[in-house]
Amino acid sequence: MLIDSHCHLNYKGLIEQQGEILARARNRGVRGFLNISTRQSEWDAVIATAHREPDVWASVGIHPHEADGHADLGAAVLSAATADPRVIAIGETGLDYYYDHSDRDVQQALFRTHIGVARETKLPIIIHTRDAEDDTLHILTDEMGKGAFPALIHCFTATAEFGRAVLDLGLTISLSGIVTFKNARDLAAFAAEIPEDRVLVETDAPFLAPIPHRGKTCEPAFVADTLAHVALLRGTSAEALAETTGANFRKLFWKADL
């Protein structure tokens, strides 16, 4: 049960040939796709794709880059959007201090809004964090103290120390094509130690194509390459890891009709 747990099928580079891209992924054994939204204006199209394609599901959320444009987004609006049967997750959301496209206080406030909805709905929250480990961990720890919620760090590129801390909080970690890059030695080492029941794989397509596709537009079919590399790092077979990550996906994204 190989699943691309994070892709942007409605982004430029994929939307123009969405049907062909999905067909190529299915031909490589991909059996499910979580189509991620990053701004409210995308929600309808992302959800529509999930209704049209039976093996595609949708998320609703606001990326930290878009936080300034959604500073007034209330929890009620986000919660209402999760009622759609094809919406199985909240996000992506989180903190990004690398680009600082949005005010940090606004990012933090909106992140907490998403967490509150995740706690209310029991749907997992998909977290983006870049150059913001301390604040991300502080918010997660503080919010967990108010009541547990399911959560995932997507496209993990942080330190092993941060990774161990979020694992201690009960989070799941998803690995993207970055783990295949030659300069990702620390990430590769950490990938080998993630508990078996807490690891996922993704593409983040159309970004971050793994080796041997670097330089190309990333597409969901390439999740098979990332999976194979992670399997080598973990000393297991690609087939076994596909079953493991598929089971983890089904457990975390419980609303998916697998």
N, C-alpha and C positions, 0 to 999 in steps of 0.2 A: 504494500500500500504506500507507494511513493507519492508524496504530496509536496507541492510548492506552497509553503506556509505564508509566503509574503511576496506578492507581485502587484504591478500596477498595469493591468491589462488595458486600461483606458488612457494611458499616457501616450504621447507622441513617440513613435518608434514601434509601438505594438498595436495601437488602435487601428492603424491603416490596414493591417492584415491580421486582425485578431483571430479570425477563423482558421487561417493557415497556421498561425503560431500555436494555437491550441491543438490542432491536429498533429503537428510535429511533436509536441510534448506528449500527447497520448501515445504516439508511436514509440516513444522511448520509455513508456511505462508509467507516466505520471497520471495519477488517478484522481487528483483533486487540486484545486487552486483557490487560495484565499486572495481575493482582489481588494486591495487596500485603498481607502480614500484619504485625502490629505487636506481637503477644504470642503465646506458645506456645499458649494456649487457643484461638486462632483458626485454627491451622494446619489442623486437620482440615476445617473448614468451607470455608476458602479453597481447599484442594486439591480438595474435593468439587465445588465450583463449576467448577473447571477440568476435572474429569473429565466433568461433565455438559454443558459448553459447549465445542465443539471449537475455537472461536477465542479461548478464555480460557486463560491460563496462570497459574501461582501462584508466589509467593515465600515463603520461610520466614525469619523473623528477629524481632528484638526492637528495637522503637523505643527511643530513649534515654529517653523518658518512663517506660518500663516497666522500665528497667534494674534498679532496686532489687528488684523482684519476681522477677527472673531472675538474680540475682547468682551463683547456683551453676550456671547452665546451662553444661554442658560442651560442648566442641567435638564430642565424639562424638555427642551427641544432635542437635545441629544438622546435622552431616554426614549422619547416618542419614536425616534428614527430606528431604535433597536427592536421595535415591535414587529418589523417586517420579518417574515419567516426565513428569508435568505440572509439576513444580517446575523452573523454569529460572533462578532467581536467589536470592540471599541478601539478606535485609533486609526492611524497611528498618532500618538501624542508624545509628549515628553519635553526634553530640554536640549537645545542646541546652542552652545556658546561659541562654536567655531566660526560660524558666519554671523551670528547675532542679527539675523534678519528681523527679529521681533524683540521688543523690550523684555528683559529677563524677568521682571516682576509679572508681566502679563503671561509669559510662558508658564511660570510657576503656578499662577492662579488657574489658568486653563487646564494645566496638568492635573491639579487637584479636583477640578470639576469632572474631568474624565474618570478619575479614580472613584469619586463618589457615585457616579453612574454605574461603574463596574461593580461596586459593592452592592448597589441597589438591585441590579439586574442579574448578578452572578455571571455576567459575560466577561470573558478575559479581556484585559486591556493590553494593547500592543504598544510597547515603549521604545521610542527613539531617544538615544542619549549620545551626545558627542561633546567632548571637552567640558562635561558637566557632571562628572562622577559624584563629587561631594554633595552637590545640591540634589541630584537624582536620588542618591542613597538616603539623604536626610528626609526628603519628602516621602519616599517609600516607607521608611522606618516609622515616621510620624503617622502616616495614614494607616499603616498596618496596626498601629496601636489603637486606632479608632474602630477597627473591625477588619477582618481579613477580606481579601479580594484576589481573584485569579489574575496573574500577570505574566507577561513575556517580555524579555529584552530581545528585540529583533536586531538582526545584523550585528551581532556582538563583536566589538573591536576594542573593548575596554581592557583594563588590567585584570590579571588573575585575582588580585585582592578584591576588586570590585565584584568580579564574578562570583567569588566564594561568598561574599556578603549578601548578594541578592539570592543566591541559592539558599542561604540560611534563612532568608525571609520567605522561602517557598516558591520563588519564581522559576520559570522555565527559560532556557537560553536557546536562541536560534542562530545558526551559523550560515553565513552567505558565502559567495565565491571568494571573498577576501581571504578566507582560510587557506585557499590554494596558492596564494601569491608567495613568491620566494622570500619576500621580506617580512612575512607574517609568522616568524618563528615562535614568538611568545604566544600568539593566538593559537597556533597549531599545538603547542604544548598544553595549553589550557583546554583545548577541544578534546584532548584525550582523557581529561579527568572529570568532565561533566558527568554527573550520574546518569545512568542509562535511562531512567524514567523522566529525565528533565531536559532532553536534547531534541531539537528540531533542525530541519534544514530549509533553506529558502534561496530565492534568486535575488529579490529586490529588483527584478526586471522592470524597466529596461536598463538598469544600472548594474555595474560591478560584475561583468561577465567573468566567470572563473577561467583558469587555465583548463583547456587549451584554446579558449575563445576570447582571450583578452584583446581589447581593441574593437570588438564587435558589439553591436547592440545586444544586450543580454535578453534572453527569453526563457520562459519556464522550462523548456526542454533541458536547459543546462543544469537544472537542479540535480540531474542524474550524475553529472561530472563532480559537482560538489559533494554529493553523497558518497561517491566512490572514493574520493580523497579522504573524507572524514572517516570512512570505514577503515582505510589503511592506517590512519593515525591512531585509531582505537583498537586495531588488531582484530577486526571482525570482517565479515563479508558484506558486500553492498546489499545483498538480499536480506541478510539478517538486520542490518541497520535500517533498511526500508521498512521492515516490519515493526521495528522498535519505534522509529519516528512516526510511523503511521498510527501506531497505538497511542503514542503520546499526543498526537494531534487530536485524535478522537476523544481522548480524556479531557484535554484542555478546552477544546472547542466543541463542547458537548452538544451544542445545538445543531451541528452539521449532520445532515441526514446521510451518513455513511452506512 
